[in-house]
Amino acid sequence: AALQIYNDALKALKNSLGDEHQEVGWTHNNIGVIHHQNGQYDLAMESFLNAIKGYGQQGDQEEEIIHLDTAYIWSNIGEILMRWGEWEESITAYTNALDVLMKLKNAGIYTAEHDKCSSSLMILSTMQNIGKSYTELGIYEKALEIYSEVIRFYRADEMLRYSENSGSQNDCVGRGIDTSTDMARVYQSMGKLYMYLGNTVKSMDLYLQALSIFRSIDSSQYIFDIASLLGNIGWLHLKKQEFEEAEAVLNEALNVYNRNGVKDYDESVRGIKSMLKQVDIGIKRQSSPTQHPFSHQFHNNTSLQRNFPDMGDEISNVTAMENYAESLGNRGEYDGAIRSYSEALAIRRELAIGTESRKHQIGIARTLCNIARLHAVKREFEQSQVFYDEASRLYKMNGLTGTKPNGRDIPDQSGITASFCGLR
């Protein structure tokens, strides 16, 4: 009903005002919002692009008229592009939105709905989406640069508002608009980036800053943010082979989930339990070095060193890594998932040395397939093809066959399917 009303209104507006008028543009946007809510993203995108045209591309900038509405529309476009994994295009859309927002802020133009507080909140959110898009593209240094700009903007904005209020409480906080939680998430995002880049010290510092902010807020609203950060911190301790510290932090995270009714089959809980399994293996090796001489440094490039390890422990370690990788992939953290699968792959290859075990070969193929699938999701089709080809060769050597999606040489954006990979 609402869609029909807007379509009828659009027809009347275009007849009287033409294609380029802000009323026409905003009606296109409202139609797009309905399509978006219905999961019709192609139709929503078409409507949002028509909305931008209705405003004269990016807001009649040639006439020095900047419409706030276009910032919302560009953000809507960016959200769909992120959903589609079109990261470069999403950066363009969010950058256009940010350009409009900053021009309005610098000109001191606000409305009752879009005042200084909501303006700052939208700017911070838009910049974070740009940073996330660069992260998904694997351009970590640029993502860090964007997040650093977010922090500078936040601090400058806080100082200005403090000055305007003569040192009194931040008026935004008083109205329930607290941008400090945005900063906590920025610190967490930066922590992950530094972890990917191998800087565990900087990563730990940022995670702890984020954790401190969330814990300072007297609200149960952020309890799962706290649990997630505890998981991140536990993973860093695990990576550094600080097993006792990892165990304490990860158990705290698990307790948070359990106290708040999160079930054992939840992806986050499974990820925590997988890491605790790795912790248990690590503690056993440290306490019994003569029985377990194998030492594996997480996320480094040193060769695996082992003499006669307990094969069962190694398989358990691989399983824990792959379970954690799967949980990361399900949360959309594809780079972290690829790293964890790659660690598991390295161990699987070591275990297969000097053996003709069909079980080991199929295990390697399955892990290769998971890595190929993740690269395909990231639209890194050439990398995906390399892993796919090796997986396919191993499957065929062991009497198994599979078909690539759509029969294409390079996987499509849906990735390698589980039906080809076999057991996950």
C-alpha positions in Angstrom: 0.0 0.0 0.0 2.7 2.5 1.0 4.7 1.6 -2.2 1.7 2.3 -4.4 1.1 5.6 -2.6 4.7 6.7 -3.2 4.6 5.6 -6.9 1.4 7.5 -7.5 2.9 10.6 -5.8 6.1 10.2 -7.8 4.2 10.2 -11.1 2.3 13.4 -10.1 5.5 15.1 -8.9 7.4 14.3 -12.1 4.5 15.6 -14.2 4.5 18.9 -12.4 8.2 19.4 -11.4 10.1 17.3 -13.9 12.8 14.7 -13.1 15.2 16.9 -11.2 13.6 18.3 -8.1 14.3 17.6 -4.5 10.7 16.4 -3.9 11.1 14.0 -6.8 14.4 12.8 -5.4 13.2 12.3 -1.9 10.2 10.3 -3.1 12.5 8.1 -5.1 14.5 7.6 -1.9 11.3 6.6 0.1 10.5 4.1 -2.6 14.0 2.7 -2.3 13.7 2.4 1.4 10.6 0.2 1.0 12.3 -2.0 -1.5 15.3 -2.3 0.8 13.1 -3.3 3.7 11.6 -6.0 1.5 15.0 -7.3 0.6 14.6 -6.1 -3.0 18.1 -4.6 -3.2 18.3 -4.3 -7.0 15.1 -2.3 -7.1 16.2 -0.3 -4.0 19.5 0.6 -5.7 17.7 1.7 -8.8 15.5 4.0 -6.7 18.4 5.5 -4.8 20.3 6.3 -7.9 17.2 8.0 -9.4 17.0 9.9 -6.1 20.5 11.3 -6.6 19.6 12.3 -10.1 16.5 14.0 -8.7 18.7 16.2 -6.6 21.0 17.1 -9.5 23.8 14.4 -9.1 25.3 15.3 -5.7 23.1 18.2 -4.6 23.1 21.0 -7.1 26.7 21.8 -6.1 27.1 24.0 -9.1 24.5 26.4 -7.6 26.2 26.0 -4.2 23.2 24.3 -2.8 24.0 21.2 -0.7 21.0 19.1 0.3 21.4 17.0 3.5 19.0 14.5 2.0 21.7 13.4 -0.5 24.0 12.4 2.4 21.3 9.9 3.5 20.8 8.7 0.0 24.5 8.1 -0.6 24.6 6.3 2.7 21.8 4.1 1.6 23.6 3.3 -1.7 26.8 2.6 0.3 25.0 0.2 2.6 23.7 -1.9 -0.3 27.1 -1.9 -2.0 28.7 -3.2 1.2 26.0 -5.9 1.4 27.0 -6.9 -2.2 30.7 -6.8 -1.4 31.3 -4.0 -3.8 33.9 -2.4 -1.6 35.5 0.1 -4.0 32.1 1.4 -5.0 30.9 1.6 -1.4 33.9 3.8 -0.6 32.9 6.2 -3.4 29.3 6.3 -2.1 30.2 6.9 1.5 32.9 9.5 0.5 30.1 11.4 -1.4 28.0 11.3 1.8 30.8 12.4 3.9 31.6 15.3 1.5 28.0 16.6 1.9 28.0 16.2 5.7 31.3 18.0 6.2 30.3 20.9 3.9 27.1 21.3 6.0 29.0 21.1 9.2 31.7 23.6 8.1 29.0 26.0 7.0 27.2 25.6 10.3 24.0 24.4 8.7 21.8 22.3 10.9 18.2 21.4 11.3 16.0 20.3 14.1 16.4 16.7 13.1 20.1 17.1 12.1 21.6 19.1 14.8 25.3 19.2 15.9 25.0 15.9 17.9 23.3 13.9 15.2 25.6 15.5 12.6 28.7 14.3 14.4 27.3 10.8 14.9 26.5 10.5 11.2 30.0 11.7 10.2 31.6 9.2 12.5 29.5 6.4 11.2 30.2 7.3 7.6 33.9 7.4 8.2 33.8 4.1 9.9 32.1 2.5 6.9 34.8 3.9 4.7 37.4 2.3 7.0 35.6 -1.0 7.0 35.5 -1.0 3.2 39.2 -0.5 3.0 39.7 -3.3 5.5 37.6 -5.7 3.4 39.8 -4.7 0.4 42.8 -5.7 2.4 44.2 -2.1 2.2 45.0 -2.1 5.9 47.2 0.9 6.0 44.6 3.1 4.4 41.9 1.7 6.7 44.1 2.7 9.7 44.6 6.1 8.2 40.8 6.6 8.0 40.2 5.3 11.5 42.9 7.7 12.8 41.0 10.5 11.1 37.9 9.4 12.9 39.7 9.7 16.2 41.0 13.1 15.4 37.6 14.3 14.4 36.1 12.9 17.5 38.6 14.5 19.8 38.3 17.9 18.1 34.5 17.7 18.1 34.5 16.8 21.8 36.8 19.7 22.7 34.6 22.2 20.7 31.4 21.0 22.3 33.1 21.2 25.8 34.1 24.8 25.1 30.6 25.7 23.9 29.1 24.3 27.0 31.5 26.1 29.3 33.1 22.9 30.5 29.8 21.3 31.5 28.6 17.8 30.6 28.6 17.0 26.9 25.1 18.0 25.8 25.0 15.0 23.4 25.5 12.5 26.3 22.8 14.2 28.2 20.4 13.6 25.3 21.4 9.9 25.1 23.8 10.4 22.1 27.1 9.0 23.2 29.8 8.9 20.5 32.3 7.3 23.0 30.9 3.9 22.0 31.7 4.7 18.4 35.3 5.3 19.5 35.4 2.0 21.3 34.4 0.3 18.1 37.0 2.2 16.2 39.7 1.1 18.7 38.5 -2.4 18.3 38.6 -2.2 14.4 42.1 -0.7 14.6 43.2 -3.5 17.0 42.1 -6.1 14.4 44.0 -4.3 11.7 47.2 -4.2 13.7 46.7 -7.8 14.6 46.5 -8.6 10.8 49.7 -6.6 10.3 51.5 -8.5 13.1 51.8 -5.7 15.6 50.4 -7.5 18.6 51.6 -4.8 21.1 49.6 -2.1 19.4 46.7 -4.4 18.8 46.5 -5.3 22.5 46.7 -1.6 23.6 43.8 -0.7 21.3 41.7 -3.6 22.4 42.2 -2.7 26.1 41.2 1.0 25.4 38.0 -0.2 23.7 37.3 -2.6 26.6 37.9 0.2 29.2 35.3 2.4 27.4 32.6 -0.3 27.2 33.2 -1.3 30.9 32.9 2.4 32.0 29.3 2.6 30.6 26.7 1.5 33.1 24.5 -0.4 30.6 23.9 -4.0 29.8 23.5 -2.9 26.2 27.2 -3.4 25.5 27.7 -6.7 27.3 28.3 -8.6 24.1 30.8 -5.9 22.9 32.7 -6.6 26.1 32.6 -10.4 25.5 33.8 -9.9 21.9 36.7 -7.8 23.0 37.6 -10.4 25.7 37.7 -12.9 22.9 40.0 -10.7 20.8 42.3 -10.2 23.8 42.3 -13.9 24.5 43.3 -14.6 20.9 46.3 -12.2 21.2 47.5 -14.0 24.4 47.0 -17.3 22.6 49.0 -16.1 19.6 51.8 -15.0 21.9 51.6 -18.4 23.7 50.6 -16.7 26.9 48.3 -19.6 27.7 47.4 -18.9 31.3 46.5 -15.3 30.4 44.5 -16.5 27.4 42.7 -19.1 29.5 41.6 -16.5 32.1 40.4 -14.0 29.6 38.6 -16.5 27.3 36.8 -18.1 30.3 35.6 -14.6 31.3 34.2 -14.1 27.8 32.6 -17.5 27.9 31.0 -16.7 31.3 29.6 -13.5 29.9 27.9 -15.4 27.1 26.6 -18.1 29.4 25.2 -15.6 31.9 23.3 -13.9 29.2 21.7 -17.0 27.7 23.8 -17.5 24.7 23.6 -21.2 23.6 26.6 -23.5 23.1 25.9 -23.7 19.3 26.2 -19.9 18.9 29.1 -19.0 16.6 30.8 -16.7 19.2 30.6 -19.4 21.9 32.0 -22.0 19.5 34.9 -19.7 18.6 35.7 -19.1 22.3 35.6 -22.9 23.0 37.8 -23.6 20.0 40.4 -21.2 21.4 40.2 -22.7 24.8 40.9 -26.1 23.2 44.1 -24.6 21.7 45.0 -23.1 25.1 44.5 -26.6 26.7 46.9 -28.1 24.1 49.4 -25.4 24.7 49.4 -25.7 28.4 49.9 -29.5 28.1 52.9 -29.0 25.8 54.5 -26.4 28.1 54.1 -28.7 31.1 55.3 -31.8 29.3 58.0 -30.6 26.8 59.6 -34.1 26.5 56.4 -35.7 25.5 55.2 -32.8 23.2 58.3 -31.2 21.6 56.2 -29.7 18.8 56.1 -25.9 19.0 53.9 -23.9 16.7 54.1 -20.1 16.7 50.7 -18.7 15.8 50.7 -16.3 12.8 54.4 -16.3 12.1 56.5 -17.5 9.2 58.9 -19.8 11.0 58.9 -23.5 10.0 57.0 -26.0 12.1 59.3 -27.9 14.4 58.4 -31.3 15.7 59.9 -34.7 16.4 57.3 -37.2 17.4 54.3 -35.3 18.5 51.0 -36.8 19.6 49.1 -37.0 16.3 45.8 -36.8 18.1 46.7 -33.4 19.7 47.7 -32.1 16.2 44.4 -33.1 14.7 42.6 -31.4 17.7 44.6 -28.3 17.1 43.7 -28.2 13.4 40.1 -28.7 14.2 40.1 -25.9 16.8 41.7 -23.6 14.3 39.3 -24.4 11.6 36.3 -24.1 13.9 37.5 -20.6 14.9 38.1 -19.7 11.2 34.6 -20.8 10.4 33.2 -18.6 13.1 35.2 -15.6 11.8 34.0 -16.2 8.3 30.4 -16.4 9.5 30.8 -13.0 11.2 32.2 -11.5 7.9 35.8 -11.3 9.2 37.2 -12.9 6.1 40.8 -11.9 6.4 41.1 -13.4 9.9 39.3 -16.5 8.7 41.8 -16.9 5.9 44.7 -16.5 8.3 43.3 -19.2 10.6 42.6 -21.6 7.8 46.1 -21.0 6.5 47.6 -21.9 9.9 45.5 -25.1 9.9 46.6 -25.8 6.3 50.3 -25.5 7.3 49.8 -28.1 10.0 47.9 -30.4 7.7 50.7 -30.3 5.2 53.2 -31.1 7.9 51.2 -34.1 9.1 51.0 -35.4 5.5 54.7 -35.4 4.9 56.0 -38.9 4.3 52.6 -40.5 4.3 50.2 -41.5 1.6 47.2 -41.2 3.9 44.0 -40.5 1.9 42.5 -38.9 5.1 45.3 -36.4 5.2 45.0 -35.5 1.5 41.2 -35.0 1.7 41.7 -32.9 4.9 44.2 -30.7 3.0 41.7 -30.4 0.1 38.9 -29.4 2.4 40.9 -26.7 4.0 42.1 -25.4 0.6 38.5 -25.3 -0.5 37.5 -23.2 2.5 40.3 -20.7 1.7 39.2 -20.6 -2.0 35.6 -20.0 -0.9 36.6 -17.0 1.3 38.7 -15.5 -1.5 35.8 -15.8 -3.8 33.5 -14.1 -1.3 36.0 -11.2 -1.2 35.9 -11.3 -5.1 39.6 -12.2 -5.2 38.9 -14.7 -7.9 42.5 -15.3 -9.1 43.6 -16.3 -5.6 40.5 -18.4 -5.2 41.3 -20.2 -8.4 44.8 -21.2 -7.2 43.4 -22.8 -4.0 40.5 -24.3 -5.9 42.7 -26.0 -8.5 44.9 -27.7 -5.8 41.8 -28.8 -3.9 40.3 -30.2 -7.1 43.5 -32.1 -8.0 43.6 -33.7 -4.5 40.0 -34.7 -4.6 40.4 -36.3 -8.0 43.6 -38.1 -6.9 41.5 -39.7 -4.1 38.6 -40.7 -6.3 36.3 -37.7 -5.5 34.9 -35.2 -8.0 33.1 -32.0 -7.9 31.7 -29.3 -10.1 32.6 -25.6 -9.8 29.7 -23.2 -9.5 28.1 -22.4 -12.9 30.9 -24.4 -14.6 33.1 -21.3 -14.6 36.9 -21.5 -14.5 36.9 -18.8 -11.9 34.3 -19.1 -9.1 31.5 -16.6 -9.0 30.9 -14.3 -6.1 28.9 -17.0 -4.3 32.2 -18.8 -3.9 33.0 -22.5 -3.8 29.9 -24.4 -2.5 29.9 -26.8 0.4 28.6 -29.5 -2.0 31.9 -29.4 -3.8 34.0 -29.2 -0.7 32.4 -32.2 0.9 32.4 -32.3 4.7 33.4 -28.9 6.1 
